[in-house]
Amino acid sequence: MPRRGNTTILHVTVEEIAELSFDEVCAVCQVSSDFVMELIAYGTIEPEGFSMETWRFDATHLHTIRTAMHLHHDLEVNHAGIALAVDLINQIEELRTELDLTKKYFRT
């Protein structure tokens, strides 16, 4: 579980997490290590670090894993489809952010 000082946090707010290990991510997201490994293999998530022992995951990774879980369980999307869907979702979010900035620029 994620740790802050000596207190174990059972329920976490995604924005409050600095970094989690591989095992902590699996526990927090309640997914199998195989599921996370498949996400990494397909490039859906890219943890910091060179090996499973040194991998670190942030709040963005948790959000992506949870999105992937919903796609897989609710819609029965395979891992290749999850990678594509997550990439497209990220592109849409980036375009929306860019559009919002453009709108603000031209309103002033």
MARZA-316085 format. One record per atom (N, C-alpha, C): x, y, z; residue in three letters. Coordinates in steps of 0.1 Angstrom, whole numbers, plus 5000, padded with zeros to 4 digits. Each point is the difference from the previous one (the first is absolute). Layout:
<pt <X, Y, Z>, 'ALA'>
...
END
This chain:
<pt <5008, 4988, 5000>, 'MET'>
<pt <4992, 5012, 5000>, 'MET'>
<pt <5009, 5012, 5000>, 'MET'>
<pt <4995, 5012, 4995>, 'PRO'>
<pt <5007, 5012, 5000>, 'PRO'>
<pt <5003, 5004, 5014>, 'PRO'>
<pt <5011, 5006, 5002>, 'ARG'>
<pt <5004, 5004, 5014>, 'ARG'>
<pt <5003, 5015, 5000>, 'ARG'>
<pt <4996, 5006, 5011>, 'ARG'>
<pt <5004, 5014, 5004>, 'ARG'>
<pt <5005, 4999, 5014>, 'ARG'>
<pt <5012, 5003, 5002>, 'GLY'>
<pt <5006, 4998, 5013>, 'GLY'>
<pt <4998, 4986, 5005>, 'GLY'>
<pt <4994, 4997, 5011>, 'ASN'>
<pt <4998, 4987, 5005>, 'ASN'>
<pt <4986, 4995, 4999>, 'ASN'>
<pt <4991, 5008, 4993>, 'THR'>
<pt <4986, 4996, 4999>, 'THR'>
<pt <4997, 4994, 4987>, 'THR'>
<pt <4994, 4988, 5000>, 'THR'>
<pt <4995, 4994, 4988>, 'THR'>
<pt <4987, 5006, 4995>, 'THR'>
<pt <4999, 5004, 4988>, 'ILE'>
<pt <4988, 5005, 4995>, 'ILE'>
<pt <4992, 4990, 4992>, 'ILE'>
<pt <4988, 4997, 5004>, 'LEU'>
<pt <4992, 4990, 4994>, 'LEU'>
<pt <4992, 5005, 4988>, 'LEU'>
<pt <4995, 5012, 5001>, 'HIS'>
<pt <4992, 5007, 4990>, 'HIS'>
<pt <5008, 5012, 4996>, 'HIS'>
<pt <5003, 5002, 4988>, 'VAL'>
<pt <5009, 5011, 4996>, 'VAL'>
<pt <4992, 5009, 4990>, 'VAL'>
<pt <5003, 5012, 5000>, 'THR'>
<pt <4996, 5010, 4990>, 'THR'>
<pt <5011, 5000, 4990>, 'THR'>
<pt <4997, 4998, 4987>, 'VAL'>
<pt <5011, 4999, 4990>, 'VAL'>
<pt <5009, 5011, 5000>, 'VAL'>
<pt <4995, 5013, 5002>, 'GLU'>
<pt <5009, 5011, 4999>, 'GLU'>
<pt <5010, 5001, 5011>, 'GLU'>
<pt <4997, 4993, 5011>, 'GLU'>
<pt <5009, 5000, 5012>, 'GLU'>
<pt <5012, 4991, 4999>, 'GLU'>
<pt <5001, 4991, 4990>, 'ILE'>
<pt <5010, 4990, 4999>, 'ILE'>
<pt <5012, 5006, 4993>, 'ILE'>
<pt <5012, 4999, 5006>, 'ALA'>
<pt <5012, 5004, 4993>, 'ALA'>
<pt <5004, 4989, 4991>, 'ALA'>
<pt <5004, 4988, 5005>, 'GLU'>
<pt <5004, 4989, 4992>, 'GLU'>
<pt <4996, 4987, 5008>, 'GLU'>
<pt <4997, 4990, 4992>, 'LEU'>
<pt <4997, 4986, 5005>, 'LEU'>
<pt <5009, 4990, 4994>, 'LEU'>
<pt <5003, 4989, 5007>, 'SER'>
<pt <5007, 4989, 4994>, 'SER'>
<pt <4990, 4991, 4992>, 'SER'>
<pt <5005, 4991, 4993>, 'PHE'>
<pt <4992, 4990, 4992>, 'PHE'>
<pt <4990, 4993, 5008>, 'PHE'>
<pt <5004, 4995, 5012>, 'ASP'>
<pt <4991, 4992, 5008>, 'ASP'>
<pt <4989, 5010, 5006>, 'ASP'>
<pt <5004, 5012, 5004>, 'GLU'>
<pt <4991, 5010, 5005>, 'GLU'>
<pt <4989, 5003, 4990>, 'GLU'>
<pt <5004, 5002, 4987>, 'VAL'>
<pt <4991, 5004, 4990>, 'VAL'>
<pt <4990, 4988, 4998>, 'VAL'>
<pt <5004, 4988, 5000>, 'CYS'>
<pt <4991, 4989, 4998>, 'CYS'>
<pt <4990, 4999, 5012>, 'CYS'>
<pt <5005, 5003, 5012>, 'ALA'>
<pt <4992, 4999, 5012>, 'ALA'>
<pt <4990, 5012, 5000>, 'ALA'>
<pt <5004, 5012, 4997>, 'VAL'>
<pt <4991, 5012, 5000>, 'VAL'>
<pt <4989, 4998, 4989>, 'VAL'>
<pt <5004, 4996, 4988>, 'CYS'>
<pt <4991, 4998, 4989>, 'CYS'>
<pt <4992, 4987, 5000>, 'CYS'>
<pt <5004, 4991, 5009>, 'GLN'>
<pt <4994, 4987, 5002>, 'GLN'>
<pt <5000, 4993, 4986>, 'GLN'>
<pt <5012, 4999, 4994>, 'VAL'>
<pt <5001, 4993, 4988>, 'VAL'>
<pt <5012, 4990, 5001>, 'VAL'>
<pt <5000, 4990, 4992>, 'SER'>
<pt <5011, 4990, 5000>, 'SER'>
<pt <5013, 5006, 4995>, 'SER'>
<pt <5011, 4995, 5004>, 'SER'>
<pt <5013, 5004, 4994>, 'SER'>
<pt <5000, 4997, 4985>, 'SER'>
<pt <4994, 4989, 4996>, 'ASP'>
<pt <5000, 4997, 4986>, 'ASP'>
<pt <4993, 5011, 4992>, 'ASP'>
<pt <4989, 5005, 5005>, 'PHE'>
<pt <4993, 5011, 4993>, 'PHE'>
<pt <5009, 5012, 4998>, 'PHE'>
<pt <5006, 5004, 5011>, 'VAL'>
<pt <5009, 5012, 4999>, 'VAL'>
<pt <5012, 4997, 4991>, 'VAL'>
<pt <5005, 4988, 5000>, 'MET'>
<pt <5011, 4996, 4991>, 'MET'>
<pt <4996, 5001, 4985>, 'MET'>
<pt <4988, 4996, 4997>, 'GLU'>
<pt <4995, 5001, 4987>, 'GLU'>
<pt <4998, 5015, 4996>, 'GLU'>
<pt <4996, 5008, 5009>, 'LEU'>
<pt <4999, 5015, 4997>, 'LEU'>
<pt <5014, 5005, 4996>, 'LEU'>
<pt <5010, 4996, 5008>, 'ILE'>
<pt <5013, 5005, 4997>, 'ILE'>
<pt <5005, 4994, 4987>, 'ILE'>
<pt <4998, 4987, 4997>, 'ALA'>
<pt <5004, 4994, 4988>, 'ALA'>
<pt <4995, 5007, 4988>, 'ALA'>
<pt <4987, 5004, 5000>, 'TYR'>
<pt <4994, 5007, 4989>, 'TYR'>
<pt <5003, 5015, 5000>, 'TYR'>
<pt <5007, 5005, 5009>, 'GLY'>
<pt <5003, 5014, 5000>, 'GLY'>
<pt <4989, 5009, 5006>, 'GLY'>
<pt <4990, 4994, 5006>, 'THR'>
<pt <4989, 5008, 5005>, 'THR'>
<pt <5005, 5009, 5011>, 'THR'>
<pt <5008, 4994, 5009>, 'ILE'>
<pt <5007, 5008, 5011>, 'ILE'>
<pt <5015, 4997, 4999>, 'ILE'>
<pt <5007, 5010, 5004>, 'GLU'>
<pt <5015, 4999, 4999>, 'GLU'>
<pt <5005, 5005, 5014>, 'GLU'>
<pt <5002, 4991, 5009>, 'PRO'>
<pt <5005, 5004, 5013>, 'PRO'>
<pt <5015, 5005, 5000>, 'PRO'>
<pt <5003, 5008, 5010>, 'GLU'>
<pt <5014, 5005, 5001>, 'GLU'>
<pt <5008, 4988, 5006>, 'GLU'>
<pt <5012, 4998, 4996>, 'GLY'>
<pt <5009, 4990, 5005>, 'GLY'>
<pt <5003, 4990, 4989>, 'GLY'>
<pt <5010, 4991, 5003>, 'PHE'>
<pt <5005, 4991, 4991>, 'PHE'>
<pt <4996, 4985, 5002>, 'PHE'>
<pt <4994, 4997, 5011>, 'SER'>
<pt <4996, 4986, 5003>, 'SER'>
<pt <4988, 5001, 5009>, 'SER'>
<pt <4993, 4989, 5001>, 'MET'>
<pt <4988, 4999, 5009>, 'MET'>
<pt <5003, 5005, 5014>, 'MET'>
<pt <5012, 4997, 5005>, 'GLU'>
<pt <5004, 5003, 5013>, 'GLU'>
<pt <5002, 5015, 5002>, 'GLU'>
<pt <5003, 5007, 4989>, 'THR'>
<pt <5003, 5015, 5001>, 'THR'>
<pt <4989, 5008, 4994>, 'THR'>
<pt <4990, 4993, 4993>, 'TRP'>
<pt <4989, 5008, 4994>, 'TRP'>
<pt <4993, 5009, 5010>, 'TRP'>
<pt <4996, 5012, 4996>, 'ARG'>
<pt <4992, 5009, 5008>, 'ARG'>
<pt <4989, 5005, 4992>, 'ARG'>
<pt <4988, 5001, 5006>, 'PHE'>
<pt <4988, 5004, 4993>, 'PHE'>
<pt <4994, 5012, 5007>, 'PHE'>
<pt <4995, 5009, 4992>, 'ASP'>
<pt <4994, 5012, 5006>, 'ASP'>
<pt <4985, 5000, 4998>, 'ASP'>
<pt <4993, 5011, 5004>, 'ALA'>
<pt <4986, 5001, 4999>, 'ALA'>
<pt <4994, 4998, 4986>, 'ALA'>
<pt <5008, 5005, 4990>, 'THR'>
<pt <4995, 4998, 4986>, 'THR'>
<pt <5000, 4986, 4996>, 'THR'>
<pt <5010, 4992, 5005>, 'HIS'>
<pt <5000, 4986, 4997>, 'HIS'>
<pt <4987, 4993, 5007>, 'HIS'>
<pt <4997, 5004, 5012>, 'LEU'>
<pt <4988, 4994, 5007>, 'LEU'>
<pt <4988, 5003, 4992>, 'LEU'>
<pt <4998, 5012, 4995>, 'HIS'>
<pt <4989, 5004, 4993>, 'HIS'>
<pt <4999, 4992, 4987>, 'HIS'>
<pt <5011, 4998, 4993>, 'THR'>
<pt <5000, 4992, 4988>, 'THR'>
<pt <4997, 4985, 5003>, 'THR'>
<pt <5005, 4995, 5011>, 'ILE'>
<pt <4997, 4986, 5003>, 'ILE'>
<pt <4985, 4998, 5003>, 'ILE'>
<pt <4995, 5009, 5007>, 'ARG'>
<pt <4985, 4999, 5003>, 'ARG'>
<pt <4992, 5002, 4987>, 'ARG'>
<pt <5004, 5008, 4991>, 'THR'>
<pt <4993, 5001, 4987>, 'THR'>
<pt <5001, 4987, 4993>, 'THR'>
<pt <5012, 4995, 5000>, 'ALA'>
<pt <5002, 4987, 4993>, 'ALA'>
<pt <4992, 4989, 5006>, 'ALA'>
<pt <4999, 5000, 5013>, 'MET'>
<pt <4991, 4990, 5007>, 'MET'>
<pt <4986, 5001, 4995>, 'MET'>
<pt <4995, 5012, 4999>, 'HIS'>
<pt <4986, 5002, 4996>, 'HIS'>
<pt <4998, 4995, 4985>, 'HIS'>
<pt <5009, 5004, 4992>, 'LEU'>
<pt <5000, 4995, 4986>, 'LEU'>
<pt <5000, 4985, 4999>, 'LEU'>
<pt <5008, 4994, 5008>, 'HIS'>
<pt <5002, 4985, 4999>, 'HIS'>
<pt <4988, 4993, 5006>, 'HIS'>
<pt <4996, 5004, 5012>, 'HIS'>
<pt <4989, 4993, 5007>, 'HIS'>
<pt <4986, 5004, 4995>, 'HIS'>
<pt <4998, 5012, 4997>, 'ASP'>
<pt <4986, 5005, 4996>, 'ASP'>
<pt <4998, 4997, 4985>, 'ASP'>
<pt <5010, 5003, 4992>, 'LEU'>
<pt <4998, 4999, 4986>, 'LEU'>
<pt <5007, 4988, 4993>, 'LEU'>
<pt <5007, 4993, 5008>, 'GLU'>
<pt <5008, 4988, 4995>, 'GLU'>
<pt <5010, 5003, 4989>, 'GLU'>
<pt <5006, 5012, 5002>, 'VAL'>
<pt <5011, 5004, 4990>, 'VAL'>
<pt <5013, 4993, 5004>, 'VAL'>
<pt <5007, 4995, 4990>, 'ASN'>
<pt <5012, 4993, 5002>, 'ASN'>
<pt <5011, 5011, 5002>, 'ASN'>
<pt <5012, 4995, 5004>, 'HIS'>
<pt <5011, 5009, 5003>, 'HIS'>
<pt <5005, 5009, 4988>, 'HIS'>
<pt <4999, 4995, 4988>, 'ALA'>
<pt <5004, 5008, 4989>, 'ALA'>
<pt <4989, 5011, 4998>, 'ALA'>
<pt <4988, 4997, 5002>, 'GLY'>
<pt <4989, 5010, 4999>, 'GLY'>
<pt <5001, 5010, 5011>, 'GLY'>
<pt <5004, 4995, 5012>, 'ILE'>
<pt <5001, 5010, 5012>, 'ILE'>
<pt <5011, 5010, 4997>, 'ILE'>
<pt <5011, 4995, 4994>, 'ALA'>
<pt <5012, 5009, 4997>, 'ALA'>
<pt <4995, 5011, 4990>, 'ALA'>
<pt <4993, 4996, 4990>, 'LEU'>
<pt <4995, 5009, 4990>, 'LEU'>
<pt <4990, 5010, 5006>, 'LEU'>
<pt <4990, 4995, 5008>, 'ALA'>
<pt <4990, 5008, 5006>, 'ALA'>
<pt <5006, 5010, 5009>, 'ALA'>
<pt <5010, 4996, 5009>, 'VAL'>
<pt <5006, 5009, 5009>, 'VAL'>
<pt <5008, 5011, 4993>, 'VAL'>
<pt <5007, 4996, 4989>, 'ASP'>
<pt <5007, 5010, 4992>, 'ASP'>
<pt <4990, 5010, 4994>, 'ASP'>
<pt <4989, 4996, 4995>, 'LEU'>
<pt <4990, 5009, 4994>, 'LEU'>
<pt <4994, 5009, 5011>, 'LEU'>
<pt <4997, 4994, 5012>, 'ILE'>
<pt <4995, 5008, 5011>, 'ILE'>
<pt <5010, 5011, 5004>, 'ILE'>
<pt <5012, 4996, 5001>, 'ASN'>
<pt <5011, 5010, 5003>, 'ASN'>
<pt <5001, 5011, 4990>, 'ASN'>
<pt <4999, 4997, 4987>, 'GLN'>
<pt <5000, 5010, 4990>, 'GLN'>
<pt <4988, 5009, 5000>, 'GLN'>
<pt <4989, 4995, 5003>, 'ILE'>
<pt <4988, 5008, 5002>, 'ILE'>
<pt <5001, 5010, 5011>, 'ILE'>
<pt <5006, 4995, 5012>, 'GLU'>
<pt <5002, 5009, 5011>, 'GLU'>
<pt <5010, 5011, 4997>, 'GLU'>
<pt <5010, 4996, 4993>, 'GLU'>
<pt <5010, 5011, 4996>, 'GLU'>
<pt <4994, 5010, 4991>, 'GLU'>
<pt <4992, 4995, 4990>, 'LEU'>
<pt <4993, 5010, 4991>, 'LEU'>
<pt <4990, 5009, 5007>, 'LEU'>
<pt <4993, 4994, 5010>, 'ARG'>
<pt <4991, 5008, 5007>, 'ARG'>
<pt <5007, 5011, 5008>, 'ARG'>
<pt <5011, 4996, 5006>, 'THR'>
<pt <5008, 5010, 5008>, 'THR'>
<pt <5005, 5011, 4991>, 'THR'>
<pt <5005, 4996, 4988>, 'GLU'>
<pt <5005, 5010, 4990>, 'GLU'>
<pt <4989, 5009, 4996>, 'GLU'>
<pt <4988, 4994, 4997>, 'LEU'>
<pt <4989, 5008, 4996>, 'LEU'>
<pt <4996, 5010, 5011>, 'LEU'>
<pt <4999, 4995, 5012>, 'ASP'>
<pt <4997, 5009, 5011>, 'ASP'>
<pt <5010, 5012, 5001>, 'ASP'>
<pt <5012, 4997, 4998>, 'LEU'>
<pt <5011, 5011, 5001>, 'LEU'>
<pt <4998, 5010, 4988>, 'LEU'>
<pt <4997, 4994, 4989>, 'THR'>
<pt <4998, 5009, 4988>, 'THR'>
<pt <4987, 5009, 5002>, 'THR'>
<pt <4990, 4994, 5005>, 'LYS'>
<pt <4988, 5008, 5003>, 'LYS'>
<pt <5002, 5011, 5010>, 'LYS'>
<pt <5008, 4997, 5010>, 'LYS'>
<pt <5003, 5010, 5010>, 'LYS'>
<pt <5009, 5011, 4994>, 'LYS'>
<pt <5009, 4997, 4991>, 'TYR'>
<pt <5009, 5009, 4994>, 'TYR'>
<pt <4992, 5010, 4992>, 'TYR'>
<pt <4990, 4995, 4992>, 'PHE'>
<pt <4993, 5009, 4991>, 'PHE'>
<pt <4989, 5007, 5007>, 'PHE'>
<pt <4996, 4997, 5012>, 'ARG'>
<pt <4990, 5007, 5007>, 'ARG'>
<pt <5006, 5012, 5007>, 'ARG'>
<pt <5013, 5001, 5002>, 'THR'>
<pt <5005, 5011, 5008>, 'THR'>
<pt <5004, 5011, 4991>, 'THR'>
END
